[in-house]
Amino acid sequence: MAVFSYIIGGILVWSLIGWGLDSLWGTHWLVLAGALLGASGGFYLAQKHGFFKHQAENPGKPRKPSE
């Protein structure tokens, strides 16, 4: 659930910033740029906080199918 909130929160915040800059400068592409920046920032924060676990934590131990 936390990963979802990081990604959606980033998309919403940066899309609103892009929308504000679009209306200020008269462009039409900053909303999309803001959404992409927010999504990548959300993934980065989720990775930084350790929400994506992978095999590198236990390199000698094989994973079970249920993990």
Contacts in CASP RR format, 6 or more apart in sequence:
PFRMAT RR
TARGET T0000
AUTHOR 0000-0000-0000
METHOD contacts of the structure
MODEL  1
MAVFSYIIGGILVWSLIGWGLDSLWGTHWLVLAGALLGASGGFYLAQKHG
FFKHQAENPGKPRKPSE
2 46 0 8 1.000
2 49 0 8 1.000
2 51 0 8 1.000
3 46 0 8 1.000
3 51 0 8 1.000
3 52 0 8 1.000
6 41 0 8 1.000
6 42 0 8 1.000
6 43 0 8 1.000
6 45 0 8 1.000
6 46 0 8 1.000
6 49 0 8 1.000
6 51 0 8 1.000
7 38 0 8 1.000
7 39 0 8 1.000
7 42 0 8 1.000
7 43 0 8 1.000
7 46 0 8 1.000
9 38 0 8 1.000
9 42 0 8 1.000
10 38 0 8 1.000
10 39 0 8 1.000
10 41 0 8 1.000
10 42 0 8 1.000
11 34 0 8 1.000
11 35 0 8 1.000
11 38 0 8 1.000
11 39 0 8 1.000
13 38 0 8 1.000
14 34 0 8 1.000
14 35 0 8 1.000
14 37 0 8 1.000
14 38 0 8 1.000
15 31 0 8 1.000
15 34 0 8 1.000
15 35 0 8 1.000
15 38 0 8 1.000
17 34 0 8 1.000
18 30 0 8 1.000
18 31 0 8 1.000
18 33 0 8 1.000
18 34 0 8 1.000
19 30 0 8 1.000
19 31 0 8 1.000
20 30 0 8 1.000
21 27 0 8 1.000
21 30 0 8 1.000
22 28 0 8 1.000
22 29 0 8 1.000
22 30 0 8 1.000
22 31 0 8 1.000
46 52 0 8 1.000
55 63 0 8 1.000
END
